[in-house]
Amino acid sequence: MPGVDAGLSPMPSMWGAPTMKLSSSILRRFSLLAWLPILVLGCVPSGSLPLPTLGDGEDDTTIAGAVDTQGDANQPTTGGCLALATPTNAPHQGVFDQLNAYRQANGLETLEYSMTLQAAADAHAKDMFDRQFFSHTNPSGEAPADRAVNAGFCHEYCGENIAYGMNQVSQTSEVMQAWKNSPGHDANMLNGSYAYVGVGYYHTQVGVNHYYYWVQLFALDMGD
């Protein structure tokens, strides 16, 4: 059963008990976070917004003995800061297709796929494993907007959904359903102001356990 938290959320230790306690007092092995920009007469740069913080500290060491099963990640294509393209990796394509089908079913325009946003999202998904944290702000203090711009995206008006599971949410349908079931994440996916998205995915195995990280990085159309 998925656990959801669109605000403060402690990250379970990968080497301790793989559980986390949420406000519902149910122990779970699965966590989500949503990060939304504030839209008032336009929008406020996402980098200026307060972000969720972790309740527990984590060390910043890379986990030893991990087997990376991600494979070769898609690289940004040419085409300016948007780098619009069709994802070729199955996990990225699956989330993208299901996201747009969900938006269409709710009377919204589909999103265009940005390889620049994917590069930022993929890097964040892997970084959360490598440095053992689960947050929209990485240990270096970079928010989603920072990561998007650093990857070469056109602006910082972004929003983000992330999900993590140990031996759970291995399929695109599972993570999409978990995001739909959470009001904060669902609001991001059904935000009519967004025009672009990039999907991040990272999977690795440590011993008998599989770790899955998912990211949706959204952006507004600022006329780029």
Backbone bond lengths (Angstrom), bond angles and torsions (degrees), N, CA, C in turn:
res aa  C-N    CA-C-N  psi(-1)  N-CA   C-N-CA  omega(-1)  CA-C   N-CA-C  phi
1 M - - - 1.465 - - 1.525 108.68 -
2 P 1.316 118.14 127.11 1.454 120.09 -174.92 1.512 112.56 -72.53
3 G 1.330 115.30 146.61 1.445 120.96 172.88 1.509 109.26 -105.20
4 V 1.311 117.72 143.60 1.456 121.64 -172.68 1.507 109.72 -131.50
5 D 1.323 115.44 137.12 1.449 120.75 175.24 1.511 107.81 -152.96
6 A 1.318 117.22 115.07 1.455 121.32 179.91 1.516 111.20 -95.55
7 G 1.328 117.58 9.55 1.455 120.82 179.60 1.508 109.88 -132.13
8 L 1.325 117.48 -118.85 1.447 121.22 -179.32 1.514 109.91 -75.09
9 S 1.331 116.30 138.28 1.458 118.95 -176.82 1.513 110.48 -154.76
10 P 1.349 118.50 119.07 1.464 119.83 175.24 1.515 110.59 -76.12
11 M 1.310 115.94 146.11 1.463 121.34 -179.95 1.518 109.41 -97.67
12 P 1.336 118.96 127.07 1.452 119.85 177.54 1.514 111.22 -68.66
13 S 1.320 116.96 144.45 1.453 120.54 176.88 1.508 109.95 -68.25
14 M 1.327 116.75 137.55 1.450 119.61 179.96 1.521 111.62 -72.24
15 W 1.322 116.16 -17.54 1.459 118.87 -178.31 1.512 111.44 -107.91
16 G 1.320 118.17 -6.56 1.447 121.45 174.81 1.507 109.82 -99.92
17 A 1.333 115.90 -156.70 1.456 119.39 178.53 1.525 109.49 -65.61
18 P 1.320 118.12 125.08 1.475 121.31 -174.90 1.522 111.78 -79.46
19 T 1.319 116.77 57.08 1.450 120.77 -178.62 1.513 109.25 -133.58
20 M 1.297 116.15 161.09 1.453 119.95 172.22 1.510 108.08 -143.54
21 K 1.315 116.39 144.93 1.452 121.84 -176.97 1.513 109.26 -104.20
22 L 1.315 115.56 122.74 1.448 121.07 -179.76 1.518 109.45 -105.34
23 S 1.329 115.85 -178.27 1.449 120.62 -176.62 1.525 113.01 -63.02
24 S 1.337 115.98 -20.83 1.453 119.88 178.60 1.520 111.90 -78.99
25 S 1.342 116.82 -4.82 1.458 123.88 -179.59 1.522 112.68 65.45
26 I 1.337 116.33 20.42 1.455 120.76 176.67 1.524 108.21 -101.03
27 L 1.322 116.96 131.65 1.455 120.95 178.15 1.516 109.54 -80.85
28 R 1.331 114.49 132.74 1.454 119.63 -175.48 1.527 110.35 -138.70
29 R 1.323 115.17 163.07 1.461 120.68 177.38 1.514 110.84 -115.58
30 F 1.291 116.48 33.22 1.453 120.07 -169.29 1.511 107.94 -154.67
31 S 1.314 118.19 138.04 1.453 119.37 -175.98 1.515 111.11 -144.63
32 L 1.342 114.87 151.17 1.457 122.38 178.82 1.512 109.50 -134.21
33 L 1.304 115.78 152.69 1.464 121.88 170.63 1.516 108.91 -141.42
34 A 1.314 115.75 143.11 1.468 121.23 175.42 1.518 109.20 -120.39
35 W 1.315 115.34 144.22 1.470 121.63 -179.61 1.509 107.04 -134.49
36 L 1.329 116.17 115.62 1.457 120.87 -172.50 1.514 111.14 -118.90
37 P 1.322 117.71 140.94 1.460 119.84 171.59 1.525 110.02 -76.94
38 I 1.319 117.57 156.62 1.457 122.47 175.64 1.518 108.34 -93.78
39 L 1.317 116.34 127.86 1.462 120.52 -178.63 1.521 108.73 -112.01
40 V 1.321 116.73 108.99 1.460 122.18 178.14 1.523 107.32 -134.45
41 L 1.331 116.19 110.77 1.468 120.78 -176.31 1.526 110.16 51.31
42 G 1.289 115.24 48.21 1.457 120.32 -175.88 1.510 107.82 121.87
43 C 1.299 117.09 -115.27 1.449 119.12 178.72 1.519 110.84 -163.94
44 V 1.301 114.51 159.54 1.458 122.34 176.63 1.522 107.32 -106.81
45 P 1.325 120.03 135.13 1.461 119.96 179.74 1.522 110.90 -52.95
46 S 1.326 115.60 130.98 1.454 118.91 -174.98 1.513 112.41 -61.18
47 G 1.302 117.94 -26.82 1.446 119.55 -179.86 1.516 113.47 -66.65
48 S 1.337 117.78 -13.32 1.456 119.98 -177.80 1.519 113.10 -96.07
49 L 1.340 117.67 0.72 1.450 120.70 -173.82 1.516 111.45 -91.25
50 P 1.351 117.41 151.17 1.463 119.75 173.30 1.513 109.85 -66.43
51 L 1.320 117.60 141.51 1.449 122.33 -175.02 1.517 111.32 -115.71
52 P 1.338 117.32 155.01 1.454 119.60 173.43 1.519 110.98 -61.07
53 T 1.318 116.98 145.23 1.459 121.40 176.91 1.512 108.99 -121.31
54 L 1.314 116.95 159.70 1.451 121.70 -178.43 1.516 110.51 -86.69
55 G 1.310 115.61 145.80 1.447 120.11 178.19 1.507 112.69 -81.24
56 D 1.331 118.13 -28.48 1.451 123.04 -179.06 1.515 109.70 -117.45
57 G 1.310 117.11 145.73 1.460 120.09 177.00 1.514 110.10 -80.93
58 E 1.313 115.54 153.53 1.449 121.15 174.98 1.517 108.12 -129.20
59 D 1.331 116.49 149.88 1.455 116.99 174.83 1.522 108.66 -77.83
60 D 1.308 116.12 163.30 1.463 121.57 -174.45 1.515 112.11 -105.39
61 T 1.343 116.91 23.56 1.453 119.31 -178.79 1.514 110.04 -87.57
62 T 1.306 115.49 152.45 1.454 120.80 176.13 1.521 109.07 -78.70
63 I 1.319 116.97 138.54 1.459 121.22 -178.73 1.518 109.57 -69.98
64 A 1.320 115.80 131.36 1.457 120.44 178.44 1.521 109.96 -83.63
65 G 1.297 116.40 150.81 1.452 121.46 175.89 1.505 114.29 79.00
66 A 1.313 118.45 14.71 1.467 121.18 -178.95 1.514 110.06 -84.59
67 V 1.313 116.24 141.75 1.458 122.43 175.78 1.517 107.57 -109.28
68 D 1.309 116.84 118.11 1.455 122.29 -177.80 1.524 109.34 -84.10
69 T 1.344 115.91 115.83 1.458 119.91 179.04 1.519 111.08 -110.30
70 Q 1.332 116.51 18.76 1.462 120.19 -178.65 1.518 111.92 -66.60
71 G 1.299 116.46 -39.05 1.458 118.98 -174.30 1.518 109.91 81.21
72 D 1.303 116.17 -172.38 1.457 120.64 -178.75 1.513 110.42 -75.04
73 A 1.334 115.99 120.33 1.462 120.30 178.60 1.523 109.58 -77.11
74 N 1.333 115.34 150.35 1.459 118.94 176.07 1.511 110.12 -64.31
75 Q 1.295 116.74 139.31 1.448 121.66 177.73 1.523 109.06 -97.69
76 P 1.333 117.39 148.73 1.466 119.14 177.94 1.520 111.37 -56.39
77 T 1.307 116.81 138.22 1.454 120.94 178.11 1.521 109.31 -88.75
78 T 1.304 115.96 173.21 1.453 119.45 174.20 1.516 108.88 -74.13
79 G 1.313 117.87 166.88 1.448 121.04 179.33 1.503 112.79 125.05
80 G 1.327 116.91 33.20 1.449 120.06 176.69 1.514 112.81 77.74
81 C 1.322 115.38 -164.86 1.463 120.16 -173.55 1.523 112.54 -72.37
82 L 1.334 118.80 -19.60 1.460 120.88 178.04 1.530 111.56 -81.33
83 A 1.307 117.05 -40.98 1.470 122.60 -177.54 1.518 110.50 49.22
84 L 1.327 116.43 58.13 1.454 121.01 -178.05 1.528 110.34 -70.37
85 A 1.320 115.30 134.63 1.460 120.63 -177.36 1.518 108.42 -163.15
86 T 1.317 115.87 177.48 1.459 122.25 173.51 1.520 108.37 -104.69
87 P 1.320 118.39 126.51 1.466 119.29 -179.91 1.522 110.61 -63.90
88 T 1.311 116.60 140.04 1.461 120.87 -179.24 1.516 112.11 -104.17
89 N 1.340 117.58 -17.54 1.457 121.79 178.84 1.532 108.56 -78.93
90 A 1.324 117.94 133.82 1.457 121.83 -173.28 1.532 114.10 -59.63
91 P 1.344 120.49 -45.06 1.467 118.64 178.67 1.524 112.69 -62.53
92 H 1.325 117.43 -41.32 1.458 120.77 177.52 1.531 110.85 -63.63
93 Q 1.328 115.75 -45.52 1.458 120.53 -178.77 1.527 111.00 -64.36
94 G 1.331 116.56 -39.90 1.450 120.18 -178.52 1.519 113.03 -62.36
95 V 1.327 116.72 -46.22 1.460 120.09 178.45 1.521 110.57 -65.36
96 F 1.320 116.80 -42.42 1.460 121.03 -179.61 1.529 110.92 -61.14
97 D 1.320 117.40 -46.88 1.460 121.17 -178.79 1.529 111.17 -64.07
98 Q 1.325 116.36 -44.75 1.457 119.70 -178.60 1.527 111.63 -68.76
99 L 1.319 116.56 -35.23 1.462 120.46 177.22 1.523 110.64 -63.19
100 N 1.309 117.60 -47.55 1.459 120.26 -179.14 1.527 112.11 -68.48
101 A 1.327 117.67 -35.23 1.461 120.19 175.86 1.526 110.05 -63.79
102 Y 1.319 116.07 -38.68 1.466 121.33 179.03 1.525 110.77 -66.36
103 R 1.317 116.42 -41.81 1.459 119.76 178.28 1.537 110.59 -65.18
104 Q 1.322 116.83 -44.14 1.463 119.89 178.95 1.527 111.62 -60.91
105 A 1.329 116.60 -39.00 1.464 120.72 179.39 1.518 111.88 -65.45
106 N 1.330 116.14 -20.64 1.456 121.06 179.28 1.524 112.26 -106.05
107 G 1.335 116.09 19.01 1.455 121.45 173.55 1.510 115.20 74.98
108 L 1.330 117.78 23.25 1.462 121.55 -178.38 1.524 111.04 -109.20
109 E 1.323 115.19 158.11 1.456 120.67 174.39 1.522 109.86 -68.32
110 T 1.326 115.89 149.62 1.456 119.64 174.71 1.523 109.71 -75.16
111 L 1.324 115.55 159.32 1.460 121.77 178.59 1.523 110.16 -94.56
112 E 1.312 116.47 150.97 1.458 121.82 172.29 1.528 108.40 -90.24
113 Y 1.326 114.92 149.20 1.462 119.60 -175.28 1.520 110.88 -95.91
114 S 1.320 115.26 125.11 1.465 121.79 -179.58 1.518 109.90 -107.71
115 M 1.323 116.48 120.15 1.455 120.24 175.82 1.522 111.68 -69.26
116 T 1.324 116.79 -24.11 1.465 119.59 175.52 1.517 110.07 -67.12
117 L 1.327 116.66 -44.51 1.464 119.94 176.65 1.523 110.67 -66.00
118 Q 1.335 117.09 -36.09 1.464 118.90 177.11 1.521 111.10 -62.46
119 A 1.316 116.88 -41.43 1.464 119.73 179.27 1.519 110.95 -58.94
120 A 1.343 116.67 -42.83 1.463 120.74 178.57 1.520 110.83 -66.99
121 A 1.345 116.96 -41.56 1.458 121.48 -178.36 1.524 111.47 -68.46
122 D 1.324 117.33 -43.63 1.461 120.94 177.73 1.529 111.16 -60.12
123 A 1.322 115.50 -43.91 1.459 119.89 -178.86 1.524 110.74 -63.51
124 H 1.338 116.97 -38.46 1.464 120.16 179.65 1.526 111.05 -69.29
125 A 1.339 116.70 -39.85 1.463 120.05 178.34 1.530 110.62 -59.39
126 K 1.312 117.44 -46.62 1.464 121.03 179.75 1.525 111.22 -69.32
127 D 1.317 116.69 -38.09 1.462 120.60 -179.15 1.525 111.30 -62.98
128 M 1.330 117.48 -36.34 1.465 119.93 179.43 1.522 110.85 -62.47
129 F 1.321 116.75 -36.13 1.468 119.03 174.95 1.523 111.10 -72.91
130 D 1.312 116.24 -49.79 1.464 120.28 -174.31 1.524 112.63 -58.56
131 R 1.335 115.75 -40.40 1.478 119.20 -176.70 1.527 112.33 -105.84
132 Q 1.318 116.64 9.28 1.457 123.02 171.49 1.530 113.12 53.37
133 F 1.314 115.99 59.08 1.461 120.90 173.71 1.513 107.38 -140.07
134 F 1.320 116.47 165.19 1.460 121.36 176.59 1.516 107.66 -142.25
135 S 1.315 115.47 96.47 1.458 120.75 -174.35 1.515 108.70 -164.96
136 H 1.325 115.61 161.78 1.461 120.44 172.83 1.522 111.45 -77.99
137 T 1.323 116.82 -18.32 1.463 121.81 176.82 1.514 108.41 -108.17
138 N 1.324 117.50 122.05 1.458 119.67 -177.79 1.530 111.15 -80.17
139 P 1.326 118.59 169.92 1.466 120.68 -178.36 1.525 114.17 -59.21
140 S 1.333 117.32 -18.36 1.459 120.82 176.65 1.522 112.11 -85.51
141 G 1.335 117.01 -0.22 1.454 121.25 178.46 1.513 114.62 86.46
142 E 1.328 118.14 10.91 1.456 121.38 -177.73 1.535 110.31 -87.67
143 A 1.335 116.32 129.08 1.457 123.95 177.17 1.527 109.33 -92.29
144 P 1.338 118.16 173.10 1.470 119.82 178.23 1.524 113.61 -52.36
145 A 1.335 116.61 -42.37 1.468 119.66 179.97 1.520 111.38 -61.64
146 D 1.327 116.84 -41.26 1.467 120.86 179.18 1.522 110.54 -61.58
147 R 1.338 115.57 -45.09 1.460 119.34 -177.68 1.527 111.51 -66.16
148 A 1.327 116.09 -37.92 1.465 119.16 178.76 1.518 110.91 -63.61
149 V 1.316 116.56 -48.55 1.467 120.72 -179.28 1.529 110.74 -65.13
150 N 1.335 116.87 -40.77 1.464 120.17 179.66 1.534 111.84 -64.04
151 A 1.338 116.10 -28.18 1.462 119.99 177.75 1.525 112.19 -79.99
152 G 1.339 115.95 -8.15 1.453 120.13 177.82 1.509 114.72 108.29
153 F 1.353 117.74 9.11 1.453 119.02 -179.90 1.522 110.47 -71.24
154 C 1.335 114.71 163.38 1.466 121.23 -167.76 1.527 113.95 -74.36
155 H 1.322 118.27 -27.28 1.458 120.52 -175.05 1.531 109.66 -158.84
156 E 1.337 115.90 -179.62 1.458 120.93 -174.01 1.526 113.47 -109.10
157 Y 1.314 118.23 15.14 1.465 120.91 -178.10 1.532 108.70 -87.42
158 C 1.331 115.78 87.39 1.459 121.69 -169.05 1.525 111.50 -134.14
159 G 1.321 115.21 161.06 1.452 123.64 170.85 1.518 108.44 -137.82
160 E 1.332 117.51 162.25 1.464 119.10 -172.91 1.527 112.20 -149.20
161 N 1.320 115.93 140.02 1.464 123.76 166.79 1.521 108.20 -115.59
162 I 1.323 117.37 139.47 1.454 120.81 174.80 1.526 109.10 -133.72
163 A 1.314 115.40 154.47 1.460 121.63 177.80 1.517 109.17 -147.57
164 Y 1.330 115.49 149.66 1.459 122.18 179.99 1.521 108.14 -140.09
165 G 1.308 116.98 140.25 1.450 120.57 175.69 1.511 111.72 -147.48
166 M 1.336 116.70 139.95 1.458 121.78 171.53 1.516 107.10 -101.97
167 N 1.337 115.67 111.65 1.456 122.93 -175.62 1.529 112.09 60.22
168 Q 1.312 116.69 24.73 1.458 122.87 176.91 1.523 108.85 -140.85
169 V 1.325 116.66 171.24 1.471 125.19 -177.20 1.530 111.97 43.88
170 S 1.330 115.62 46.24 1.461 119.72 178.13 1.526 111.87 -80.49
171 Q 1.328 117.11 -17.93 1.459 121.61 -176.50 1.526 110.87 -109.95
172 T 1.335 115.82 150.74 1.462 119.44 179.98 1.525 111.47 -61.84
173 S 1.330 117.24 -36.57 1.464 119.61 -179.43 1.522 111.16 -65.08
174 E 1.326 117.29 -33.48 1.461 120.78 -179.34 1.518 111.43 -69.63
175 V 1.315 117.09 -45.85 1.463 118.63 -178.33 1.523 110.51 -71.13
176 M 1.320 117.34 -35.51 1.463 119.25 177.36 1.524 110.88 -63.95
177 Q 1.332 118.14 -41.78 1.455 120.57 179.44 1.525 111.06 -65.21
178 A 1.328 116.41 -38.90 1.461 120.01 178.11 1.521 110.94 -62.91
179 W 1.329 117.20 -42.08 1.462 120.34 177.99 1.526 110.90 -66.57
180 K 1.325 117.24 -38.77 1.469 120.02 178.00 1.526 111.60 -62.56
181 N 1.329 116.65 -34.55 1.456 121.03 -177.25 1.521 113.33 -75.89
182 S 1.314 117.43 -8.81 1.471 122.08 -178.57 1.521 109.49 -107.73
183 P 1.338 118.64 121.74 1.474 120.42 -175.72 1.523 114.09 -55.52
184 G 1.326 118.00 -42.68 1.457 119.69 -178.23 1.512 112.89 -65.45
185 H 1.334 116.53 -42.99 1.459 120.54 179.94 1.523 110.70 -70.78
186 D 1.328 115.19 -39.51 1.455 120.20 178.92 1.528 110.51 -61.94
187 A 1.340 116.54 -38.71 1.466 120.63 178.67 1.518 111.07 -62.46
188 N 1.315 117.42 -38.04 1.461 120.00 176.58 1.521 111.00 -64.28
189 M 1.329 116.59 -45.65 1.462 119.51 -176.68 1.528 111.91 -67.77
190 L 1.329 116.83 -27.62 1.462 120.96 -178.76 1.521 112.04 -106.91
191 N 1.312 116.69 24.32 1.462 120.88 176.94 1.527 108.62 -80.19
192 G 1.320 115.74 114.43 1.453 119.90 -177.41 1.502 114.74 -70.81
193 S 1.331 118.23 -10.48 1.458 121.14 -179.78 1.526 112.45 -82.04
194 Y 1.312 117.41 -19.27 1.456 119.57 -179.36 1.523 111.01 -74.49
195 A 1.321 115.30 145.74 1.466 121.15 178.06 1.523 112.42 -122.33
196 Y 1.338 116.69 -23.46 1.463 121.16 -174.24 1.523 110.30 -131.09
197 V 1.317 114.81 155.72 1.457 120.67 175.43 1.525 108.91 -150.24
198 G 1.314 115.27 151.77 1.451 122.73 168.48 1.513 107.38 -134.62
199 V 1.315 117.38 141.01 1.462 122.42 -177.63 1.519 109.04 -104.75
200 G 1.328 115.18 138.55 1.458 120.98 174.21 1.514 110.13 -114.94
201 Y 1.324 116.52 143.07 1.468 121.40 -179.10 1.518 108.88 -148.82
202 Y 1.343 115.77 135.52 1.457 120.09 173.84 1.515 108.52 -145.01
203 H 1.323 116.02 132.54 1.461 122.67 178.46 1.513 108.48 -133.14
204 T 1.314 115.67 132.80 1.452 119.98 176.31 1.521 108.83 -146.90
205 Q 1.310 115.74 161.42 1.463 121.55 -178.97 1.514 109.92 -121.19
206 V 1.336 116.17 133.19 1.456 122.94 174.02 1.526 106.70 -123.81
207 G 1.317 117.06 109.58 1.456 119.67 -174.88 1.517 109.73 63.75
208 V 1.332 116.01 -124.94 1.467 120.21 -179.65 1.523 112.20 -92.96
209 N 1.318 117.18 -5.60 1.460 120.67 -175.01 1.520 112.30 -96.30
210 H 1.325 114.99 141.62 1.453 122.59 176.60 1.528 108.75 -109.78
211 Y 1.334 116.26 135.95 1.462 122.06 -179.81 1.525 108.75 -117.29
212 Y 1.322 114.84 130.70 1.460 121.83 -177.35 1.525 109.78 -123.05
213 Y 1.309 116.23 129.90 1.458 122.70 177.51 1.527 108.58 -125.39
214 W 1.335 115.04 132.13 1.457 121.40 -179.00 1.514 109.76 -128.12
215 V 1.323 115.93 144.39 1.464 121.79 179.16 1.530 108.67 -139.40
216 Q 1.315 116.42 137.24 1.462 122.72 165.11 1.519 106.69 -116.85
217 L 1.314 117.60 119.32 1.461 122.47 179.08 1.527 108.32 -112.85
218 F 1.328 115.48 110.79 1.457 122.40 -176.82 1.523 111.40 -98.98
219 A 1.319 116.48 157.10 1.467 120.29 175.78 1.520 110.54 -148.78
220 L 1.327 114.20 151.15 1.459 120.96 177.02 1.519 110.60 -81.48
221 D 1.318 116.02 163.06 1.450 121.71 173.22 1.519 107.99 -92.76
222 M 1.325 116.44 108.78 1.466 121.67 -179.32 1.519 111.17 -103.97
223 G 1.337 116.48 19.99 1.455 120.39 178.91 1.496 113.78 81.05
224 D 1.344 117.23 22.60 1.455 119.44 -177.96 1.524 110.61 -76.55
